[in-house]
Amino acid sequence: MNDSAQETRTVVVEREISHPPEKLWRALTQPHLIEEWLMKNDFNPVVGHRFNISADWGGVLDCEVLAVEPHKTLSYTWNLAHQDPAFDLRSVVTFTLTPTSTGTHLRMEQAGFRPDQRRAYGGAKVGWPQFLEKLEELLARTD
């Protein structure tokens, strides 16, 4: 199998958020808010901006902003350099916001998990719903 699209797996989490896209966008793009629901970072919503996300477990993700469409789409690389190929991750995270009558439909996709990265893929499947739960809690308590 030489088709890399067939060789990789993707984690998708979708949620109905009872807040407008503009409020959700702020939480996805302002570093101090990102830190509250995701991890420490030096994010800037500018295509080409390179930034790091520092995990509580000591890992540092190397990222680069790929797409910014305010209140609609945000995409960036989510890479973790590791000596063990099973954890040497090269992936892309994309948030898609769609306005609804009650707020926003949020779709988060992390693409690029190779077949030998079962633990990383499993971690993302468990981790993203937890991150998005924290995101919703943040939205509920902020203006």
N, C-alpha and C positions, 0 to 999 in steps of 0.2 A: 504494500500500500504506500504510494508515494504522495497521495493527496493530503497535504497537511491539514486541510479543513476537516477531513475525515479522521485524522489522527488526534485531534484535540477535542477537549470537552469544555462545556460552558456551564456556569452556574447562573441561573436567572431567578431573581426574587421580585415579585410584583406586589404592590400594596396600594390600597386606597387611602390617601392621606386627607384628613379633614381640614386642610389649610391650603390657601392659594399657592400657585406655582412661585410667585414672587417671594413668599416667606420661606418656602422649601429651598429655593435657589440660594437665598442668603446662607442657610445652614449648610449647603453643599459647597459654598465658595468662600466663606470667611474663615480664615485660619483658627481664630479663637473658638468659633462654633464647631468647626470640624473636629477640633481637639476634644470637645465635650462628648461627641457621639462616636468618633472613629479613633483617632490617635493624634499625637503631637505631629506637627507638620510646618512646612514653610510654603504653603500653597499660594499661588496667585493665578486667578482665572484668565491667563493670557496664553494663547497657543504658542508652543515652543518653550514655555517656562519649565525649567527642570526644578524638581523639589523632592524632598525626602519626607517619608512618613515613618515615625519611630514607634515601634510596637512595645507594649509593656514587657513582652518576653525577650526583649533585647535586639530583635531583628530591625533592620533599617531597609525600607523599601525605596528603591530609586524609581522616580516617576517623571513623566514629561506630559504636559498638557497637549492633547491632540486635537480637541474640538471644543469650542465654546459657542453656544447659541443661547444667550441669556433667556432664562425661564423655560428652556426647552430641552437642551442637550448639553451634557458635559462628559468628556471622554479623556482618559489619561492612561498611560502605561502604568503597570503595577508589577515591578520587577524586583526579584529578590535573588541576589547573587549568593550561591551556596556551592561548596565543594561537592556535595552529594547531588547528582543529577536529579534525583527524585524531589529535591527541594529548590533546585535552581530554576526559578519560575520567571517566565517571560509572558506576561498577560496584559490584557487591556480591560479596564473597567469603564463602563458607559452607563450614565444615568439619563433616562428619558422621562421628561415630565409632560403629561398631557392634562390640560384643564378638564375638570368634570363639573357637573352641577353642584356637587358637594365638596369640591376641593381640587385634588390632584391625583391622577393615577401615576404612581412612580414605578418605573421599571429599572432595575439594576441588573446589569449583565457583566460577568467577569469571564472573558474568553481566553483560551490558550493553554489549558491544562493538558499535558501529554499523558498518554496511557500509563506511564511509569510514575505519575505523580498522584497516585490514589489518595495518599494522606493529605497532600496539599488541597486536592479537590474536595475531599471530605471535610477538611477544616473550613474551606470557603462555604460549603453548603450549610455548615452549622454556624459559622461566624457571621455571615451577612445578615441573616434574619435577626441575630442579636444586635448587630450594629444598627439596623433599621429600627428596631424596637427602641433603642436609645435615642435615635434621631427623632422618633415620634414623641418621646418623653420630653426632649429638648424643645420641640415645636410647641408642645402643650404649655410649657412654662415660660416662654419668651414672647415678646411682642413682635 
